[in-house]
């Protein structure tokens, strides 16, 4: 359990960066924890309680990002409990969780590669592309485009207060992609004074209405892009869809520590430091989602998610 809690702390403290990486790391941690449990085969209730507790702990690590939450739900749904032999249920569940988790992580990795290929088709030589924060999915799009021989430039925001834009810059430089870095507040100025051809950002969550939730500052970038008539794409695997929003649940916006903004701030009751980590981008400001099943407008997300993930659950159950 201590190792599991360490993973949760690393996710919360952004030591593990990017929603897709969070999902893969969390799912592996869940599987490893379940495999490590030493429980007598007759203690099914104890085993079930520990499994549910682990799922709940991991699900709270980054509540704004449904990728990990969805993954854990899909793994539980993929256990196919009615097919497991009751006389050795715990051992069978352990084996199933290991198998299903490995398949699901492989599924996420393959989705990331597919998005890289699809997204790279949007990039042409000579383009100037802008991005915000860090997304392993977006970095892979740029990397794939470079491998295809396309020559282009990328403008990255620094992304206050944790400066995740520096991670993006380092990854792009490793791929020999010409890169510029700007302060977040220069977004609109850059779009007005530099010839930016398109914007590609990541996505932490998508609601049933097609609203994208991403790093704070993303909506400002989308609004500036709308004003300057620059296409804005959000790149994401379908696992980022939040099905609970279709039932009226509101997506949670994480508020992080004020110390990230001002570590030695004056100790005054008259000072309040607000540090929202994410914000919403209305579907009207997003030209399309670049996903592992193609490029489409955000309004189609619920329909496409249902069609594809019912098939995924059946595959998991058939493993």
C-alpha positions as CSV (number, residue, x, y, z in Angstrom):
1,X,0.0,0.0,0.0
2,X,2.9,2.4,0.7
3,X,4.1,2.0,-2.9
4,X,0.6,2.7,-4.1
5,X,0.4,5.9,-2.0
6,X,3.8,7.0,-3.3
7,X,2.5,6.8,-6.8
8,X,-0.5,8.8,-5.9
9,X,1.7,11.5,-4.3
10,X,3.9,11.6,-7.4
11,X,0.8,12.1,-9.5
12,X,-0.5,14.8,-7.3
13,X,2.8,16.6,-7.1
14,X,3.2,16.4,-10.9
15,X,6.3,14.2,-10.6
16,X,4.4,12.0,-13.1
17,X,3.4,14.4,-15.9
18,X,0.8,14.2,-18.6
19,X,-2.7,12.7,-18.3
20,X,-1.8,9.7,-20.6
21,X,1.3,8.9,-18.5
22,X,-0.8,9.2,-15.3
23,X,-3.3,6.7,-16.6
24,X,-0.6,4.1,-17.6
25,X,1.3,4.6,-14.4
26,X,-1.8,4.4,-12.2
27,X,-3.1,1.2,-13.9
28,X,0.3,-0.5,-13.5
29,X,0.4,0.5,-9.9
30,X,-3.1,-1.0,-9.3
31,X,-2.1,-4.3,-11.0
32,X,1.2,-4.5,-9.1
33,X,-0.6,-3.9,-5.8
34,X,-3.2,-6.5,-6.4
35,X,-0.6,-9.1,-7.4
36,X,1.3,-8.3,-4.1
37,X,-1.6,-9.0,-1.8
38,X,-1.2,-12.2,0.3
39,X,-4.7,-13.2,1.3
40,X,-6.0,-16.6,2.1
41,X,-8.3,-17.9,-0.6
42,X,-11.2,-17.9,1.7
43,X,-10.9,-14.2,2.5
44,X,-12.8,-13.0,-0.6
45,X,-14.4,-10.0,1.3
46,X,-11.1,-8.8,2.5
47,X,-9.6,-9.1,-0.9
48,X,-12.5,-7.3,-2.5
49,X,-12.3,-4.5,0.0
50,X,-8.6,-4.0,-0.5
51,X,-9.1,-3.9,-4.3
52,X,-11.9,-1.3,-4.0
53,X,-9.8,0.8,-1.6
54,X,-6.9,0.8,-4.0
55,X,-9.2,1.9,-6.9
56,X,-10.6,4.7,-4.8
57,X,-7.1,5.9,-3.7
58,X,-5.8,6.0,-7.3
59,X,-9.0,7.6,-8.6
60,X,-8.5,10.6,-6.2
61,X,-4.9,11.3,-7.4
62,X,-6.0,13.6,-10.2
63,X,-9.8,14.0,-10.2
64,X,-9.9,16.3,-13.2
65,X,-8.4,13.6,-15.4
66,X,-10.7,10.7,-16.2
67,X,-8.2,8.6,-18.1
68,X,-7.0,6.8,-15.0
69,X,-10.5,6.6,-13.5
70,X,-11.9,5.2,-16.7
71,X,-9.1,2.7,-17.0
72,X,-9.7,1.3,-13.5
73,X,-13.4,1.0,-14.2
74,X,-12.8,-0.7,-17.5
75,X,-10.4,-3.2,-15.9
76,X,-13.0,-4.1,-13.2
77,X,-15.6,-4.4,-16.0
78,X,-13.3,-6.6,-18.0
79,X,-12.8,-9.2,-15.2
80,X,-15.8,-11.2,-16.4
81,X,-16.5,-12.4,-12.9
82,X,-19.2,-14.8,-13.8
83,X,-16.7,-16.9,-15.8
84,X,-14.2,-17.2,-12.9
85,X,-14.1,-20.3,-10.8
86,X,-15.4,-19.6,-7.3
87,X,-13.3,-22.2,-5.5
88,X,-10.1,-20.2,-6.4
89,X,-11.6,-16.8,-7.0
90,X,-8.8,-14.6,-5.5
91,X,-6.1,-16.2,-7.6
92,X,-8.2,-16.0,-10.7
93,X,-9.0,-12.3,-10.1
94,X,-5.3,-11.6,-9.7
95,X,-4.5,-13.3,-12.9
96,X,-7.3,-11.5,-14.8
97,X,-6.3,-8.1,-13.4
98,X,-2.7,-8.7,-14.5
99,X,-3.8,-9.8,-18.0
100,X,-6.4,-7.0,-18.5
101,X,-4.2,-4.3,-17.1
102,X,-1.3,-5.2,-19.4
103,X,-3.7,-5.2,-22.4
104,X,-5.1,-1.8,-21.4
105,X,-1.7,-0.2,-21.0
106,X,-0.8,-1.6,-24.5
107,X,-4.1,-0.2,-25.8
108,X,-3.2,3.3,-24.4
109,X,0.4,3.1,-25.9
110,X,-1.0,2.1,-29.3
111,X,-3.6,4.9,-29.1
112,X,-0.9,7.4,-28.5
113,X,1.1,6.2,-31.6
114,X,-2.1,6.3,-33.8
115,X,-2.7,9.9,-32.6
116,X,0.9,10.7,-33.5
117,X,0.4,9.5,-37.1
118,X,-3.0,11.2,-37.5
119,X,-1.9,14.5,-36.0
120,X,1.3,14.6,-38.0
121,X,-0.8,14.7,-41.2
122,X,-2.1,18.1,-40.0
123,X,1.5,19.5,-40.1
124,X,3.2,20.7,-43.2
125,X,6.8,21.8,-43.8
126,X,7.2,25.5,-43.2
127,X,4.4,25.7,-40.6
128,X,4.7,27.5,-37.2
129,X,2.7,25.6,-34.6
130,X,1.9,26.7,-31.0
131,X,1.2,24.6,-28.0
132,X,0.6,25.0,-24.2
133,X,1.8,23.1,-21.2
134,X,3.1,19.5,-21.7
135,X,1.3,16.6,-23.3
136,X,3.2,13.4,-24.2
137,X,0.5,12.9,-26.9
138,X,1.2,16.3,-28.5
139,X,5.0,15.8,-28.3
140,X,4.6,12.5,-30.1
141,X,2.7,14.2,-32.9
142,X,5.6,16.7,-33.4
143,X,8.1,13.8,-33.1
144,X,6.2,11.8,-35.7
145,X,6.0,14.7,-38.1
146,X,9.7,15.3,-37.8
147,X,10.4,11.7,-38.5
148,X,8.4,12.0,-41.7
149,X,10.8,14.7,-42.8
150,X,8.7,17.7,-42.2
151,X,10.4,20.9,-41.2
152,X,8.5,23.2,-38.9
153,X,8.7,25.4,-35.8
154,X,6.9,25.1,-32.5
155,X,6.2,27.9,-30.0
156,X,5.7,26.8,-26.4
157,X,4.4,28.6,-23.4
158,X,6.3,28.4,-20.2
159,X,3.1,27.3,-18.4
160,X,3.1,28.8,-15.0
161,X,3.3,28.1,-12.1
162,X,5.0,24.6,-12.5
163,X,6.7,25.5,-15.9
164,X,5.6,22.3,-17.6
165,X,6.3,24.0,-20.9
166,X,10.0,23.4,-20.3
167,X,9.4,19.7,-20.5
168,X,7.9,20.2,-23.9
169,X,10.8,22.3,-25.0
170,X,13.3,19.7,-23.9
171,X,11.5,16.9,-25.8
172,X,11.3,19.0,-29.0
173,X,15.0,19.9,-28.8
174,X,15.8,16.2,-28.4
175,X,14.0,15.7,-31.7
176,X,15.9,18.6,-33.4
177,X,12.7,20.6,-33.8
178,X,13.3,24.5,-33.8
179,X,11.5,25.7,-30.7
180,X,10.6,29.1,-29.2
181,X,9.4,29.6,-25.6
182,X,7.2,32.5,-24.4
183,X,5.7,33.7,-21.2
184,X,2.0,32.7,-20.9
185,X,0.8,36.3,-21.1
186,X,2.4,36.7,-24.5
187,X,-0.1,34.2,-26.2
188,X,-2.2,36.8,-28.0
189,X,0.8,39.0,-28.9
190,X,2.4,36.0,-30.6
191,X,-0.7,35.1,-32.5
192,X,-1.1,38.6,-33.7
193,X,2.6,39.3,-34.6
194,X,3.9,35.9,-35.7
195,X,2.5,33.8,-38.5
196,X,1.1,30.9,-36.4
197,X,-0.6,28.3,-38.7
198,X,-2.3,26.1,-36.1
199,X,-2.4,25.3,-32.4
200,X,-2.3,21.8,-30.9
201,X,-2.7,21.2,-27.2
202,X,-3.4,18.1,-25.1
203,X,-6.5,17.4,-23.2
204,X,-7.1,16.3,-19.6
205,X,-10.8,15.6,-19.9
206,X,-13.7,15.9,-22.3
207,X,-17.3,16.3,-21.2
208,X,-20.4,14.8,-22.8
209,X,-21.1,18.3,-24.4
210,X,-17.7,18.4,-26.1
211,X,-16.1,20.8,-23.6
212,X,-12.4,20.2,-23.2
213,X,-10.7,20.6,-19.9
214,X,-7.0,21.4,-20.0
215,X,-4.2,23.3,-18.2
216,X,-5.1,26.7,-17.0
217,X,-4.4,29.2,-19.8
218,X,-5.8,26.9,-22.5
219,X,-9.0,28.8,-22.8
220,X,-7.1,32.1,-23.1
221,X,-5.1,30.6,-26.0
222,X,-8.3,29.3,-27.6
223,X,-10.0,32.7,-27.4
224,X,-7.0,34.4,-28.9
225,X,-6.9,31.8,-31.6
226,X,-10.6,32.3,-32.3
227,X,-10.0,36.1,-32.6
228,X,-7.0,35.6,-35.0
229,X,-8.7,32.9,-37.0
230,X,-6.0,30.3,-36.1
231,X,-7.2,26.6,-36.0
232,X,-7.2,25.0,-32.5
233,X,-6.9,21.3,-32.1
234,X,-7.0,19.2,-28.9
235,X,-5.2,15.9,-29.2
236,X,-6.4,13.1,-26.9
237,X,-7.1,9.4,-26.7
238,X,-10.8,8.6,-26.1
239,X,-10.1,7.4,-22.6
240,X,-10.1,11.1,-21.6
241,X,-13.9,11.2,-22.1
242,X,-15.8,11.7,-18.8
243,X,-19.0,9.6,-19.0
244,X,-20.2,10.9,-15.6
245,X,-20.8,14.3,-17.2
246,X,-23.6,12.8,-19.4
247,X,-25.5,12.2,-16.1
248,X,-25.2,15.8,-15.0
249,X,-22.1,15.5,-12.9
250,X,-19.9,18.6,-13.2
251,X,-16.2,18.1,-14.0
252,X,-14.0,18.9,-11.0
253,X,-11.4,21.7,-11.4
254,X,-8.4,21.1,-9.2
255,X,-7.2,23.9,-7.0
256,X,-3.6,23.6,-6.2
257,X,-1.4,24.9,-3.4
258,X,-0.9,28.7,-3.2
259,X,2.8,28.0,-2.5
260,X,3.3,27.0,-6.2
261,X,2.6,30.7,-7.1
262,X,4.3,32.5,-4.2
263,X,6.3,30.3,-1.8
264,X,7.2,33.0,0.7
265,X,4.1,35.1,0.4
266,X,3.3,37.7,3.1
267,X,1.4,36.2,6.0
268,X,-1.7,38.4,5.7
269,X,-5.4,37.6,6.1
270,X,-6.0,40.2,3.4
271,X,-4.1,38.2,0.8
272,X,-5.7,35.3,-1.1
273,X,-3.8,33.3,-3.7
274,X,-5.9,31.3,-6.2
275,X,-4.2,28.5,-8.1
276,X,-6.7,26.7,-10.4
277,X,-4.8,24.0,-12.3
278,X,-7.3,23.6,-15.2
279,X,-10.1,25.4,-17.1
280,X,-12.7,24.6,-19.7
281,X,-12.5,25.3,-23.4
282,X,-16.0,25.5,-25.0
283,X,-16.5,23.3,-28.1
284,X,-17.1,26.4,-30.2
285,X,-13.4,27.4,-29.9
286,X,-12.1,23.9,-30.8
287,X,-11.9,23.1,-34.5
288,X,-11.6,19.4,-33.9
289,X,-10.4,16.6,-31.6
290,X,-7.4,14.6,-32.9
291,X,-8.1,11.1,-31.4
292,X,-7.0,7.5,-31.8
293,X,-10.1,6.9,-34.0
294,X,-9.8,9.9,-36.2
295,X,-10.4,13.7,-36.3
296,X,-13.9,14.9,-35.6
297,X,-15.7,17.9,-34.0
298,X,-16.1,17.8,-30.2
299,X,-19.9,17.6,-30.5
300,X,-19.6,13.9,-31.6
301,X,-17.6,12.7,-28.6
302,X,-20.3,10.9,-26.7
303,X,-21.5,9.0,-29.8
304,X,-18.0,8.0,-30.8
305,X,-17.0,7.0,-27.3
306,X,-19.9,4.7,-26.8
307,X,-19.4,3.0,-30.1
308,X,-15.7,2.3,-29.5
309,X,-15.6,1.5,-25.8
310,X,-18.4,-1.0,-25.7
311,X,-16.2,-2.9,-28.2
312,X,-13.2,-2.4,-25.9
313,X,-15.0,-3.9,-22.9
314,X,-16.0,-6.9,-24.9
315,X,-12.3,-7.4,-25.9
316,X,-11.2,-7.2,-22.3
317,X,-13.8,-9.7,-21.2
318,X,-12.7,-12.1,-24.0
319,X,-9.0,-12.0,-23.0
